[in-house]
Amino acid sequence: MVNSCLQLSGFLVSCLGWLGIIIATATNDWVNMCKYGLNTCKKMDELGAKGPWAECVISTGLYHCVSLTQILELPAYIQTTRALMITGSILGLPAVGMLLMSMPCINLGNEPQSSKNRRTILGGVLIFIVALCGMVSTVWFPIGAHQEHGLMSFGFSLYTGWVGTIFSLLGGCILTCCTADSSSSSSSYQENNRFYYSKQGGGNQPPAPSTNHAKSAHV
């Protein structure tokens, strides 16, 4: 029962983390750029936002974005962020599918529990890779943007990526560690039972001689 609750909790946390990674990948409010103070830029309508896909200008009643289409001319931190975030978003789909098919309430024929445990561990490893992709991207992007543009602040998309990364790390750890412990304990339990039954079968005493045979011999 405890293992099922942990597995369900890990699945839900992993799904929330993957959703956060997808939202951060699809939006461009990663960092807010400003040459002066943040409040001064808002008053002067010179506040800008930047993400992996576009640069935007934020002013009163205006939100205009320009797509970053010059792939070969982009800095390394933008190209790396794009590749890692897309990889994390794609890997999350088979991971969630594996974890969903490994739930205790779902049975695929006469599939043994060991197969479910292996599939859960594989799904947890994929979620952990998703978290690593999000971690590298959400840390490297603001550092690269600060070195390129100077003064800035963090945007909504970057916070969403951080939350998704933390949830994915937590869910991957829960699924991988708890399932590994449960599979090892179940295998040791089966080995103990096998030893117990073999000992019971091998320790049978020879049957006692029949009393009728003893009486006939006495006569």
Secondary structure, DSSP 8 states (H G I E B T S, - for coil): -HHHHHHHHHHHHHHHHHHHHHHHHH---SEEE-SS-HHHHHHTT-EEEE-SSEEEEEETTEEEEEE---GGGS-HHHHHHHHHHHHHHHHHHHHHHHHHHTSTT---TT--HHHHHHHHHHHHHHHHHHHHHHHHHHHHHHHHHHHHH-SEEE-HHHHHHHHHHHHHHHHHHHHHHHHHHHHHHHHHHHHHHHHHHHHHHHT-------HHHHHHHH-
